Amino acid sequence: MSESSMPHFHNSEGLARIEVGSKEFKCVGALPPFDHPHIYIEMGDDTEIVCSYCSTLYVYNPDLPEGTSQPLSAVFHDEVA
């Protein structure tokens, strides 16, 4: 399933900004059950973007590996079995 390879990030900690190593990802808001619709975000040529649902500021950091974030705790791991 190709969707599982797309990184997902959350902001359960209520951080002012999250640095990400991907320009295309999904924002889930907070961790379930307090998540919002998992929306696709694409930065394009920009280096930062605000989620339209939760207002999280995502900042692209090219020094981070693809699919990771700073803080690392913002990476969402779906527990689907």
Backbone torsions as a table, in degrees:
resi	resn	phi	psi	omega
1	MET	NA	121.3	-174.7
2	SER	-69.8	-29.1	-178.5
3	GLU	-61.5	-32.3	-177.5
4	SER	-67.1	-20.2	180.0
5	SER	-84.3	-12.8	178.0
6	MET	-78.4	129.7	179.3
7	PRO	-65.0	145.9	175.1
8	HIS	-122.9	137.0	179.1
9	PHE	-126.4	153.2	177.8
10	HIS	-135.0	163.9	179.2
11	ASN	-130.3	54.4	179.5
12	SER	-64.9	-22.6	-178.9
13	GLU	-83.9	-6.2	179.5
14	GLY	66.7	39.1	-177.9
15	LEU	-73.1	150.4	178.0
16	ALA	-69.5	-31.5	179.6
17	ARG	-155.4	153.1	176.4
18	ILE	-130.6	126.0	175.1
19	GLU	-86.6	136.7	-178.3
20	VAL	-129.5	151.6	179.0
21	GLY	-97.2	16.6	-179.0
22	SER	-134.7	142.6	175.7
23	LYS	-96.0	-8.5	175.7
24	GLU	-128.8	126.1	-176.2
25	PHE	-165.9	178.9	174.0
26	LYS	-117.3	139.0	173.5
27	CYS	-101.7	133.1	179.3
28	VAL	-109.9	-0.6	-178.2
29	GLY	81.4	-115.2	175.1
30	ALA	-101.3	174.8	177.2
31	LEU	-69.4	147.0	176.8
32	PRO	-57.1	143.3	13.2
33	PRO	-92.6	13.4	-176.8
34	PHE	-100.8	18.1	-178.9
35	ASP	-77.3	162.6	172.2
36	HIS	-105.9	174.5	176.8
37	PRO	-51.1	134.8	-177.3
38	HIS	-74.8	101.4	-172.4
39	ILE	-101.6	143.7	177.1
40	TYR	-77.5	130.6	177.4
41	ILE	-124.6	132.2	176.9
42	GLU	-129.1	122.6	-177.9
43	MET	-79.4	-23.4	-176.6
44	GLY	61.9	-129.4	-179.7
45	ASP	-83.3	-9.7	-179.7
46	ASP	-75.4	164.0	177.8
47	THR	-113.3	-0.4	174.5
48	GLU	-151.3	154.8	-178.5
49	ILE	-155.6	150.8	178.5
50	VAL	-109.1	131.5	176.7
51	CYS	-66.9	130.6	-177.8
52	SER	-71.8	-16.4	178.9
53	TYR	-91.5	-49.8	-171.3
54	CYS	-111.9	-2.5	178.4
55	SER	64.8	21.3	174.4
56	THR	-70.2	132.6	175.0
57	LEU	-89.5	117.6	175.3
58	TYR	-103.4	130.9	-178.5
59	VAL	-120.9	123.8	179.3
60	TYR	-72.6	129.0	176.7
61	ASN	-122.8	105.1	-176.2
62	PRO	-66.1	-12.5	177.9
63	ASP	-81.2	-13.3	177.7
64	LEU	-85.7	142.8	175.4
65	PRO	-63.1	147.9	177.2
66	GLU	-50.7	131.6	176.3
67	GLY	85.6	2.5	178.9
68	THR	-112.0	173.3	-177.4
69	SER	-146.1	167.4	172.4
70	GLN	-127.2	107.5	8.9
71	PRO	-78.8	154.6	-179.3
72	LEU	-62.6	-24.2	-179.5
73	SER	-65.5	-12.4	179.7
74	ALA	-81.2	-7.6	177.3
75	VAL	-74.4	126.8	179.1
76	PHE	-89.4	127.9	177.6
77	HIS	-113.3	108.3	179.7
78	ASP	-69.6	130.8	-177.5
79	GLU	-94.4	31.8	179.3
80	VAL	-71.4	130.3	-178.5
81	ALA	-103.1	NA	NA
